[in-house]
Each structure stands twice: as structure tokens, then as C-alpha cells.
Amino acid sequence: MLNTFTEQLAAGVALGPQQVTAAVAALVDESVMAEIKAAFLTALAQKGETTEEIAAFAIELRDRSVPVPLDAETRAREILDVCGTGGDRLNTFNISTTVALVCAAAGVTVAKHGNRAITSQSGSADVLEALGVPVELSPEQAAASLRSHGFAFLFAPRFHPAFKHIGPARRLCAERGQRTIFNFLGPLLNPARPSAQLIGVPRPELCGPMAKVLQSLGVRRGMVVCGEVPSSKLKVKGPEGTAFLDELSTLGETTVAEFYHERGFAVSKLSPRDFPLQPAALADLAGGDKHENAEIIRQVLGGRERGPKRDAVLMNAGAALFLAGSAKSFAGGWSLAEELLGTGVGVAKLADLTRR
């Protein structure tokens, strides 16, 4: 069946809802060969996923996930997730994971959904594990951690057991430099069902469609961003001269698609000139393996990192804190994050999360 869908996608024809249901059933079927799954995922990506296809895949896979049993008090809070879709291949340090910890230090309830590295050196699970934060919580442990500590990492394989049959196909695609729909789906499948989400995507034209998908899935406050890296900031020039981060960029303009339950949908541009940033290039945001990235996070949270990496965290944390309702503006979120990093609150929060 997947072969038929692959041919359809290669002809440029989108999948309908019933076809998505059948495709997901085949993708999670261990008897279907990884090469066949990889060919399907490649054809879907090369056609270009529609908003409807992404939403339909998300709904199908959410229905197969293991829920987090949140109590009424925790569910009533604004629950935030911050993540990039991956796939920008720029090998920055774990910016969104650092931002998630900063937001937790600010008192925001953060349900960080993620995995180990697939297209990078260090995924969110890898770096949190290196920091000593528990990453393989059961659903009950995750619910308790959110209730008591305001933070939990939700390890995707634990909550999406069917993914183990998709992993080999994703790895085949990654080895070939091919992103897949699962780069988009990861942030949409958070089993805690966050009410506020900040998602980074690797191309600006994806911001609006991804934000529309978030809206259709019932998220109350959403922001989807893609940050430009101008050619002047790249050490090695690409064929198109410009690259894009799946984060807010301190190096160039950021495309922002946002919506809030109390007001409508908007797409705009955010300029780094609006923030007190130090001159920087992409190389200044470079990461390494999980241990190197863990040390970067410690330095940022402890106020020892004062350069461009800190600026990148402040800018993204400013947006996340605004989105979560902890600040009245981006600038207010920046100021709050700056205060947290300057007073040791971030380090204290990390210590709280690693004591268990």
C-alpha cells in the first residue's frame, strides 16, 4: 500500500484523510520494510507536505500515544513546550532546551517533548541526560514532576511506542540528508497537550502553515518562528547564500507566525536590531556533543556565558516567556530572562531537577 502512495506523491498528488490513516498504519507496522517506509517519507517531503496532511498525521499519531495523566490543577495551568523541528543542519547548541530550563526557572510549567539526536550531534534527551535531568520518565512520573517541579521531559519513544517501527526509516532518510514529515510532527505530538507552544521551523514559508496546524489541534497560544542567517554571518557560503535557523535569530530577521486565544492570527518579521545584541556570526552559536552542550547550558544558566550564546537564549526565552503569559512583551520576556540568568535562579532550577 505504501508503494501506491509513494507513486501518488511522486506525481504531486496529496494524500486524503483516509489515505493518511492507512499510511500511518503501514508506517507503524513492523512487517513493512524500512526502505519502503523511507521511500514513502522521501516522496512526501519532496512533494511538500500540506497543512492538511501534517494535521491528519498528527491526529492519527496522537491517538496512538500514551497520555500523561495530569490532575485538574496541573491541567489548569498554562503548559508550555519549546522546541525546534530540527532539520536546519546548522549544528548550533541546544538553544530550545536551554530556553525550556529558563522558562521553568521563571515559574512556567514546561512539558518538554523530545528525543535523542537524529540529524544533529546532541538531541534534547541527550543533553538533558548529560546535565543529570531524568529523561525516561513514565507517564505517572512525568505528571508528578510537572505538578511538583514545573518541568518534565517527555521522551518520545516512551510515549509513542509505535515510533520504534518508524525509527529505522527515519535514520535511512537522515543518512541521505533527507528530512521527513516527522521533523514537523515531533512538536505536534506532545502527550501532555501543552496549551502554549513555541516551535522553530527550518524555512520561513513553513511558519504560517505550521501555526495553522497548531491552531487546528487546539493549542491556545502558539508561535512558529524561522530565523535568517545572512550570507555575511556564514563561515561557509551555501549555494543560496542564506541559511535559516529553527529558532529566533540573533543574526538576521525572524519570520514569526503567532496566534492567541484572545486575538487573531498574524505573520510578521522580527529584527535583531530591536534587541541589545552583540555582533555575532553563526560560528558563535556552534555546539558540540552532549557533554559540550551541557557545559554551554551550565555556563548560560550560571551567568558565566556573556556572549552570543547568551543573547540567543535571551531572545528565544523572551519570546517563550511572553507566549506563556509571564511577560507582557518580547522585551519584557528578555528582561525577565536576563534577571534570571544574573541571579542564579536558573542554576538553582537545574539543581532542583537533578536532585531526584
VOPAGU-2260 file (C-alpha; in pm, 1 decimal, decimal comma):
REM VOPAGU-2260
SITE   aa  ch    i         X         Y         Z
SITE  MET   A    0       0,0       0,0       0,0
SITE  LEU   A    1     280,6     244,1      83,4
SITE  ASN   A    2     426,8     186,4    -262,7
SITE  THR   A    3      99,5     304,0    -417,2
SITE  PHE   A    4     100,6     615,8    -200,6
SITE  THR   A    5     466,0     679,2    -289,2
SITE  GLU   A    6     377,1     677,7    -659,8
SITE  GLN   A    7      85,4     913,1    -594,4
SITE  LEU   A    8     308,7    1155,4    -403,6
SITE  ALA   A    9     575,5    1139,7    -674,2
SITE  ALA   A   10     305,4    1257,0    -916,2
SITE  GLY   A   11     243,3    1556,5    -689,9
SITE  VAL   A   12     -95,5    1442,5    -557,1
SITE  ALA   A   13    -163,9    1498,9    -185,4
SITE  LEU   A   14    -295,0    1230,0      48,4
SITE  GLY   A   15    -653,2    1241,0     168,9
SITE  PRO   A   16    -751,4    1178,5     534,9
SITE  GLN   A   17    -833,0     809,5     481,1
SITE  GLN   A   18    -506,6     760,8     293,8
SITE  VAL   A   19    -316,7     918,2     584,3
SITE  THR   A   20    -487,7     673,0     820,7
SITE  ALA   A   21    -375,5     382,2     602,4
SITE  ALA   A   22     -24,2     525,5     562,4
SITE  VAL   A   23      23,0     561,9     937,9
SITE  ALA   A   24     -94,2     203,8     990,4
SITE  ALA   A   25     170,1      87,3     741,5
SITE  LEU   A   26     445,0     304,7     891,3
SITE  VAL   A   27     394,1     155,9    1238,5
SITE  ASP   A   28     370,0    -199,0    1100,5
SITE  GLU   A   29     695,7    -381,6    1178,1
SITE  SER   A   30     643,4    -616,5     883,2
SITE  VAL   A   31     682,3    -332,4     629,6
SITE  MET   A   32    1045,4    -286,4     523,0
SITE  ALA   A   33    1231,2      28,1     631,1
SITE  GLU   A   34    1333,3     101,6     269,9
SITE  ILE   A   35     968,3     111,6     163,5
SITE  LYS   A   36     883,3     345,5     451,7
SITE  ALA   A   37    1183,9     566,3     372,8
SITE  ALA   A   38    1081,7     591,6       6,9
SITE  PHE   A   39     731,6     699,4     111,6
SITE  LEU   A   40     862,3     959,7     359,0
SITE  THR   A   41    1104,6    1091,4      96,5
SITE  ALA   A   42     832,3    1125,2    -167,1
SITE  LEU   A   43     606,0    1304,9      80,3
SITE  ALA   A   44     880,9    1550,7     173,3
SITE  GLN   A   45     981,5    1611,9    -188,0
SITE  LYS   A   46     620,2    1683,5    -285,1
SITE  GLY   A   47     590,2    1916,8      10,4
SITE  GLU   A   48     358,2    1835,5     299,9
SITE  THR   A   49      29,0    2024,6     301,2
SITE  THR   A   50    -121,9    2171,9     617,3
SITE  GLU   A   51    -399,3    1913,7     592,0
SITE  GLU   A   52    -154,9    1624,3     561,5
SITE  ILE   A   53      50,7    1737,7     861,6
SITE  ALA   A   54    -261,9    1784,8    1075,5
SITE  ALA   A   55    -400,4    1445,0     970,7
SITE  PHE   A   56     -72,8    1267,4    1051,6
SITE  ALA   A   57     -60,2    1445,7    1388,6
SITE  ILE   A   58    -414,6    1341,7    1478,8
SITE  GLU   A   59    -351,9     977,8    1382,2
SITE  LEU   A   60     -27,2     956,4    1579,3
SITE  ARG   A   61    -163,3    1143,7    1882,1
SITE  ASP   A   62    -441,5     886,8    1903,1
SITE  ARG   A   63    -173,4     614,5    1927,4
SITE  SER   A   64      29,8     791,2    2200,2
SITE  VAL   A   65      38,7     720,3    2574,3
SITE  PRO   A   66    -123,3    1016,0    2758,7
SITE  VAL   A   67      21,8    1197,9    3059,2
SITE  PRO   A   68    -230,9    1161,4    3346,4
SITE  LEU   A   69    -240,0    1525,7    3459,9
SITE  ASP   A   70    -455,8    1623,3    3755,6
SITE  ALA   A   71    -702,9    1911,1    3725,8
SITE  GLU   A   72    -475,1    2164,1    3898,4
SITE  THR   A   73    -183,7    2098,5    3662,8
SITE  ARG   A   74    -407,3    2089,9    3356,5
SITE  ALA   A   75    -547,8    2431,3    3452,1
SITE  ARG   A   76    -201,3    2589,0    3426,6
SITE  GLU   A   77     -55,0    2732,4    3107,2
SITE  ILE   A   78     168,0    2443,1    2997,6
SITE  LEU   A   79     449,9    2535,3    2759,9
SITE  ASP   A   80     663,0    2341,7    2514,7
SITE  VAL   A   81     957,7    2497,7    2331,1
SITE  CYS   A   82    1129,6    2310,9    2051,4
SITE  GLY   A   83    1271,2    2327,0    1704,1
SITE  THR   A   84    1164,8    2082,3    1438,2
SITE  GLY   A   85    1527,1    2010,9    1354,7
SITE  GLY   A   86    1649,2    1975,0    1001,8
SITE  ASP   A   87    1830,9    2309,6     973,0
SITE  ARG   A   88    2166,5    2122,4     985,9
SITE  LEU   A   89    2348,1    2425,1    1129,4
SITE  ASN   A   90    2476,3    2241,8    1440,5
SITE  THR   A   91    2400,0    2508,6    1697,2
SITE  PHE   A   92    2396,5    2423,9    2067,8
SITE  ASN   A   93    2066,9    2315,4    2226,4
SITE  ILE   A   94    1902,8    2657,8    2233,9
SITE  SER   A   95    1540,7    2548,1    2284,0
SITE  THR   A   96    1635,1    2309,5    2566,6
SITE  THR   A   97    1819,6    2591,6    2742,0
SITE  VAL   A   98    1516,0    2815,2    2692,7
SITE  ALA   A   99    1287,5    2548,1    2840,3
SITE  LEU   A  100    1501,1    2542,3    3156,1
SITE  VAL   A  101    1499,8    2923,4    3176,9
SITE  CYS   A  102    1120,3    2927,3    3148,7
SITE  ALA   A  103    1089,5    2661,7    3419,7
SITE  ALA   A  104    1312,9    2877,4    3639,2
SITE  ALA   A  105    1068,2    3164,2    3580,2
SITE  GLY   A  106     784,9    2952,5    3719,9
SITE  VAL   A  107     633,0    2841,8    3390,0
SITE  THR   A  108     513,2    2480,8    3375,5
SITE  VAL   A  109     717,5    2325,6    3094,0
SITE  ALA   A  110     645,5    1988,9    2931,7
SITE  LYS   A  111     947,5    1940,3    2706,0
SITE  HIS   A  112     881,3    1673,8    2444,1
SITE  GLY   A  113    1184,7    1540,2    2258,9
SITE  ASN   A  114    1415,1    1262,6    2155,9
SITE  ARG   A  115    1775,3    1169,5    2110,9
SITE  ALA   A  116    1973,3    1312,9    1820,0
SITE  ILE   A  117    1868,6    1212,5    1470,6
SITE  THR   A  118    2002,9    1491,9    1245,0
SITE  SER   A  119    2231,8    1664,2    1499,2
SITE  GLN   A  120    2511,4    1572,1    1740,5
SITE  SER   A  121    2300,0    1627,0    2050,2
SITE  GLY   A  122    1924,1    1596,5    2087,9
SITE  SER   A  123    1727,3    1736,3    2380,7
SITE  ALA   A  124    1722,9    1397,2    2555,9
SITE  ASP   A  125    2099,6    1361,6    2512,3
SITE  VAL   A  126    2190,0    1699,3    2660,4
SITE  LEU   A  127    1940,8    1679,4    2948,6
SITE  GLU   A  128    2074,4    1335,1    3034,4
SITE  ALA   A  129    2427,8    1479,4    3036,2
SITE  LEU   A  130    2303,6    1750,2    3274,3
SITE  GLY   A  131    2160,3    1485,7    3507,8
SITE  VAL   A  132    1792,6    1558,6    3439,5
SITE  PRO   A  133    1576,1    1241,4    3428,5
SITE  VAL   A  134    1468,8    1180,7    3069,3
SITE  GLU   A  135    1295,3     841,9    3070,1
SITE  LEU   A  136    1003,0     919,1    3299,8
SITE  SER   A  137     691,4     704,9    3299,7
SITE  PRO   A  138     362,0     886,5    3232,0
SITE  GLU   A  139     288,2     888,7    3606,1
SITE  GLN   A  140     636,2    1018,7    3693,0
SITE  ALA   A  141     606,2    1289,8    3428,4
SITE  ALA   A  142     272,1    1402,5    3570,2
SITE  ALA   A  143     418,7    1414,2    3922,2
SITE  SER   A  144     723,0    1609,6    3801,0
SITE  LEU   A  145     506,4    1867,5    3625,9
SITE  ARG   A  146     292,7    1903,4    3936,9
SITE  SER   A  147     580,0    1931,3    4186,5
SITE  HIS   A  148     870,7    2075,9    3985,9
SITE  GLY   A  149     702,3    2256,6    3698,1
SITE  PHE   A  150     914,2    2066,6    3445,6
SITE  ALA   A  151     916,5    1724,8    3285,8
SITE  PHE   A  152    1094,1    1580,3    2987,7
SITE  LEU   A  153     868,7    1355,0    2783,2
SITE  PHE   A  154    1091,3    1109,9    2597,3
SITE  ALA   A  155     916,6    1046,1    2265,4
SITE  PRO   A  156     985,9     669,0    2242,4
SITE  ARG   A  157     832,0     622,1    2590,1
SITE  PHE   A  158     508,2     791,8    2488,4
SITE  HIS   A  159     497,8     683,7    2124,3
SITE  PRO   A  160     583,3     311,8    2130,1
SITE  ALA   A  161     484,5     272,7    1764,7
SITE  PHE   A  162     773,2     501,2    1668,7
SITE  LYS   A  163    1021,7     218,9    1717,6
SITE  HIS   A  164     897,7      74,4    1388,8
SITE  ILE   A  165     946,2     410,7    1212,6
SITE  GLY   A  166    1292,3     487,2    1353,5
SITE  PRO   A  167    1493,4     277,5    1102,4
SITE  ALA   A  168    1325,6     453,3     808,5
SITE  ARG   A  169    1391,1     795,4     961,5
SITE  ARG   A  170    1755,9     705,1    1010,4
SITE  LEU   A  171    1782,9     597,5     647,0
SITE  CYS   A  172    1642,0     933,6     541,2
SITE  ALA   A  173    1874,8    1121,1     777,7
SITE  GLU   A  174    2178,2     938,2     639,1
SITE  ARG   A  175    2078,0    1059,7     293,5
SITE  GLY   A  176    2032,2    1417,3     410,6
SITE  GLN   A  177    1655,8    1392,6     370,8
SITE  ARG   A  178    1426,6    1549,6     629,3
SITE  THR   A  179    1083,1    1391,7     678,1
SITE  ILE   A  180     737,4    1487,2     798,8
SITE  PHE   A  181     844,6    1364,6    1142,5
SITE  ASN   A  182    1058,6    1676,3    1180,6
SITE  PHE   A  183     731,3    1868,8    1175,6
SITE  LEU   A  184     532,0    1613,3    1371,7
SITE  GLY   A  185     754,9    1586,7    1678,8
SITE  PRO   A  186     643,3    1919,6    1830,2
SITE  LEU   A  187     279,1    1842,9    1745,7
SITE  LEU   A  188     271,1    1511,5    1932,3
SITE  ASN   A  189     346,7    1626,9    2287,0
SITE  PRO   A  190     144,4    1383,8    2503,6
SITE  ALA   A  191      90,5    1648,8    2773,2
SITE  ARG   A  192    -113,4    1851,9    2520,9
SITE  PRO   A  193      51,1    2188,7    2603,4
SITE  SER   A  194    -165,1    2499,0    2581,6
SITE  ALA   A  195     123,4    2718,4    2462,7
SITE  GLN   A  196     389,2    2621,4    2209,1
SITE  LEU   A  197     692,1    2791,5    2057,2
SITE  ILE   A  198     812,9    2594,3    1754,9
SITE  GLY   A  199    1106,3    2666,5    1527,6
SITE  VAL   A  200    1098,8    2550,8    1164,3
SITE  PRO   A  201    1383,7    2540,1     908,0
SITE  ARG   A  202    1219,3    2751,7     634,2
SITE  PRO   A  203    1022,2    3077,3     670,7
SITE  GLU   A  204     741,2    2969,1     438,0
SITE  LEU   A  205     655,2    2692,5     688,1
SITE  CYS   A  206     574,2    2932,2     972,6
SITE  GLY   A  207     218,3    3016,6     869,7
SITE  PRO   A  208     112,5    2661,1     779,1
SITE  MET   A  209     261,0    2513,0    1097,8
SITE  ALA   A  210      87,7    2775,5    1309,9
SITE  LYS   A  211    -240,8    2688,2    1138,8
SITE  VAL   A  212    -182,5    2321,6    1224,0
SITE  LEU   A  213    -120,2    2413,9    1588,6
SITE  GLN   A  214    -446,0    2609,1    1593,7
SITE  SER   A  215    -637,3    2317,4    1444,7
SITE  LEU   A  216    -500,7    2088,5    1717,5
SITE  GLY   A  217    -641,1    2310,3    1994,4
SITE  VAL   A  218    -331,6    2498,3    2115,7
SITE  ARG   A  219    -442,3    2826,6    2279,2
SITE  ARG   A  220    -125,5    3032,0    2234,5
SITE  GLY   A  221     116,6    2948,5    1955,6
SITE  MET   A  222     421,4    3092,1    1785,5
SITE  VAL   A  223     612,7    2939,5    1493,9
SITE  VAL   A  224     943,3    3100,6    1400,2
SITE  CYS   A  225    1225,5    3075,8    1147,6
SITE  GLY   A  226    1538,8    3286,4    1182,4
SITE  GLU   A  227    1755,5    3406,2     896,6
SITE  VAL   A  228    2132,3    3365,7     890,3
SITE  PRO   A  229    2253,9    3615,9     625,4
SITE  SER   A  230    2540,2    3512,5     399,7
SITE  SER   A  231    2767,9    3759,9     578,6
SITE  LYS   A  232    2721,6    3558,3     900,2
SITE  LEU   A  233    2805,9    3223,0     742,1
SITE  LYS   A  234    3159,6    3093,1     758,6
SITE  VAL   A  235    3098,0    2876,6     451,7
SITE  LYS   A  236    2858,9    3018,0     192,7
SITE  GLY   A  237    2582,3    2788,9      75,9
SITE  PRO   A  238    2452,1    2780,0    -280,8
SITE  GLU   A  239    2167,7    3015,1    -193,8
SITE  GLY   A  240    2380,8    3247,3      17,6
SITE  THR   A  241    2142,8    3242,6     317,0
SITE  ALA   A  242    2063,8    2978,2     577,4
SITE  PHE   A  243    1781,2    2951,3     828,7
SITE  LEU   A  244    1766,7    2853,7    1195,5
SITE  ASP   A  245    1473,7    2672,3    1354,2
SITE  GLU   A  246    1491,7    2936,3    1629,8
SITE  LEU   A  247    1452,8    3311,4    1662,1
SITE  SER   A  248    1769,7    3450,9    1506,7
SITE  THR   A  249    2009,9    3698,8    1662,7
SITE  LEU   A  250    2188,7    3715,5    1325,6
SITE  GLY   A  251    1911,6    3823,7    1087,1
SITE  GLU   A  252    1537,0    3873,6    1056,6
SITE  THR   A  253    1298,0    3617,5    1204,0
SITE  THR   A  254     965,1    3527,7    1046,8
SITE  VAL   A  255     702,0    3490,3    1320,6
SITE  ALA   A  256     354,2    3339,1    1282,7
SITE  GLU   A  257     155,7    3371,9    1605,2
SITE  PHE   A  258    -192,9    3338,7    1743,6
SITE  TYR   A  259    -357,0    3378,2    2083,1
SITE  HIS   A  260    -694,1    3265,3    2206,7
SITE  GLU   A  261    -785,9    3625,7    2287,4
SITE  ARG   A  262    -679,6    3766,5    1948,6
SITE  GLY   A  263    -624,0    3659,4    1591,9
SITE  PHE   A  264    -356,8    3514,0    1367,5
SITE  ALA   A  265     -65,6    3725,9    1241,5
SITE  VAL   A  266     258,9    3682,1    1047,8
SITE  SER   A  267     534,5    3938,7    1094,3
SITE  LYS   A  268     910,0    3996,9    1086,4
SITE  LEU   A  269    1124,8    4049,8    1394,6
SITE  SER   A  270    1454,4    4235,0    1356,8
SITE  PRO   A  271    1760,4    4172,5    1575,4
SITE  ARG   A  272    1811,1    4549,8    1568,3
SITE  ASP   A  273    1525,4    4573,8    1818,3
SITE  PHE   A  274    1735,2    4396,1    2083,0
SITE  PRO   A  275    2065,7    4479,7    2257,6
SITE  LEU   A  276    2268,5    4213,7    2077,4
SITE  GLN   A  277    2642,0    4175,3    2044,9
SITE  PRO   A  278    2790,6    4132,5    1694,9
SITE  ALA   A  279    2797,8    3760,3    1614,9
SITE  ALA   A  280    2826,4    3500,8    1340,7
SITE  LEU   A  281    2678,2    3153,1    1311,5
SITE  ALA   A  282    3004,1    3002,0    1436,9
SITE  ASP   A  283    2946,6    3177,6    1770,5
SITE  LEU   A  284    2635,2    2963,5    1825,9
SITE  ALA   A  285    2805,0    2633,8    1744,6
SITE  GLY   A  286    2750,3    2333,8    1967,5
SITE  GLY   A  287    2922,6    2000,8    2006,4
SITE  ASP   A  288    2835,2    1665,8    2156,6
SITE  LYS   A  289    2600,7    1626,3    2450,6
SITE  HIS   A  290    2871,9    1689,4    2709,7
SITE  GLU   A  291    2995,6    2005,1    2538,1
SITE  ASN   A  292    2640,2    2134,4    2501,5
SITE  ALA   A  293    2563,5    2052,2    2864,8
SITE  GLU   A  294    2858,9    2266,4    2970,0
SITE  ILE   A  295    2734,8    2551,4    2749,1
SITE  ILE   A  296    2395,1    2531,3    2920,2
SITE  ARG   A  297    2557,1    2536,0    3264,4
SITE  GLN   A  298    2756,4    2843,8    3168,2
SITE  VAL   A  299    2449,0    3023,0    3033,1
SITE  LEU   A  300    2231,6    2939,0    3336,0
SITE  GLY   A  301    2512,3    3032,5    3573,5
SITE  GLY   A  302    2576,9    3369,6    3411,9
SITE  ARG   A  303    2930,5    3274,8    3307,3
SITE  GLU   A  304    2849,1    3283,3    2935,2
SITE  ARG   A  305    2808,4    3651,3    2844,0
SITE  GLY   A  306    2845,5    3636,4    2466,5
SITE  PRO   A  307    2634,0    3549,5    2161,6
SITE  LYS   A  308    2511,0    3216,2    2303,5
SITE  ARG   A  309    2355,8    3403,6    2595,4
SITE  ASP   A  310    2198,3    3652,8    2354,4
SITE  ALA   A  311    2039,8    3368,4    2156,2
SITE  VAL   A  312    1892,1    3223,5    2475,1
SITE  LEU   A  313    1764,9    3562,7    2592,4
SITE  MET   A  314    1594,8    3633,2    2261,0
SITE  ASN   A  315    1422,4    3295,5    2243,2
SITE  ALA   A  316    1338,6    3291,6    2614,6
SITE  GLY   A  317    1191,8    3639,7    2577,9
SITE  ALA   A  318     950,8    3508,9    2315,8
SITE  ALA   A  319     869,0    3195,8    2518,1
SITE  LEU   A  320     801,8    3387,2    2840,0
SITE  PHE   A  321     576,4    3627,9    2651,1
SITE  LEU   A  322     394,5    3335,7    2490,5
SITE  ALA   A  323     344,0    3166,4    2828,4
SITE  GLY   A  324     197,1    3485,5    2974,3
SITE  SER   A  325     486,5    3554,6    3212,7
SITE  ALA   A  326     576,9    3878,9    3033,2
SITE  LYS   A  327     370,0    4142,2    2853,6
SITE  SER   A  328     604,9    4171,9    2555,3
SITE  PHE   A  329     912,8    4019,7    2389,9
SITE  ALA   A  330    1122,3    4290,1    2551,3
SITE  GLY   A  331     969,6    4216,1    2890,4
SITE  GLY   A  332    1046,0    3848,6    2843,4
SITE  TRP   A  333    1407,6    3932,8    2755,4
SITE  SER   A  334    1440,3    4140,9    3073,3
SITE  LEU   A  335    1291,3    3865,4    3288,8
SITE  ALA   A  336    1523,4    3603,9    3138,7
SITE  GLU   A  337    1821,7    3836,4    3184,1
SITE  GLU   A  338    1732,6    3877,3    3551,0
SITE  LEU   A  339    1704,7    3500,3    3599,8
SITE  LEU   A  340    2045,6    3437,3    3443,6
SITE  GLY   A  341    2202,8    3710,8    3651,0
SITE  THR   A  342    2075,8    3594,9    3989,4
SITE  GLY   A  343    2146,2    3221,2    3984,4
SITE  VAL   A  344    1780,6    3119,5    3964,9
SITE  GLY   A  345    1847,1    2914,2    3651,6
SITE  VAL   A  346    2125,5    2718,4    3821,3
SITE  ALA   A  347    1903,2    2659,7    4123,2
SITE  LYS   A  348    1627,2    2524,0    3899,4
SITE  LEU   A  349    1868,8    2287,2    3727,7
SITE  ALA   A  350    1987,0    2165,8    4068,9
SITE  ASP   A  351    1623,6    2108,9    4170,6
SITE  LEU   A  352    1563,7    1896,6    3861,5
SITE  THR   A  353    1878,9    1687,5    3904,8
SITE  ARG   A  354    1839,9    1613,0    4278,3
SITE  ARG   A  355    1569,8    1349,3    4221,4
